[in-house]
Amino acid sequence: MSHTIRRFRPTDDAAMLAFAATLPEHDLLFLGRDLRHARVIEAWQQAIGEGWIDSLVAEDSGAIVATAALVRDPLGWSGHVGEVRLLVAPDRRGAGLGRDLLEALLAIAHAHGLAKLTASMTPDQAASIALFEGLGFRREATLTGHVRASDGVAHDLLVLARPMPSI
């Protein structure tokens, strides 16, 4: 299966909502907000426009099949740190798509001069953990019962981190 990686555009809102609707809720827990709501996508687009988020999508035949974002807060105390978020459609996992997006985000983080990257996921997401660890991320913290699914069940959140080489 082929794909094209490009920047997330304002015209992609409906395609992103359609993509998010295909994802299991458990995959979305680390985001902090439920990506299946139009207002969340609108806020994401606003943050991109304001320069706080760099966001990529992988597209196949006009449909979004994966997305990745680098979230920064250049005005905060941790302006040197970027948070990586990665989502891949269940039927596209294991084919290198997540790695392609993550490597593209690493280049963007380097261009921004970031010193450190973090990524969060639930500890049972073994394939995601392996992907991130394969690209230099290491386990840094586990936040017990940190996210709660819509059924009320709390889940731990694993935080991985990776130092970035100096420019």
Number of C-alpha atoms within 10 A of each C-alpha: 6 8 16 13 18 14 14 20 13 14 9 16 16 13 15 22 17 15 20 24 13 13 16 11 14 14 17 20 23 22 14 9 11 15 20 18 13 14 11 14 20 13 11 21 22 14 16 19 13 9 13 18 20 21 24 21 25 23 17 14 10 10 15 24 26 25 26 24 23 24 22 23 15 15 9 9 8 13 13 18 24 27 18 23 20 25 22 23 18 13 9 13 15 13 10 11 22 23 17 13 23 23 13 15 21 18 11 15 24 15 10 14 16 22 18 19 21 21 22 23 24 22 14 12 12 10 11 21 21 12 16 20 15 11 13 12 20 18 16 12 12 16 13 11 11 14 18 15 12 10 6 8 9 14 20 18 20 21 20 22 22 20 14 17 10 8 9
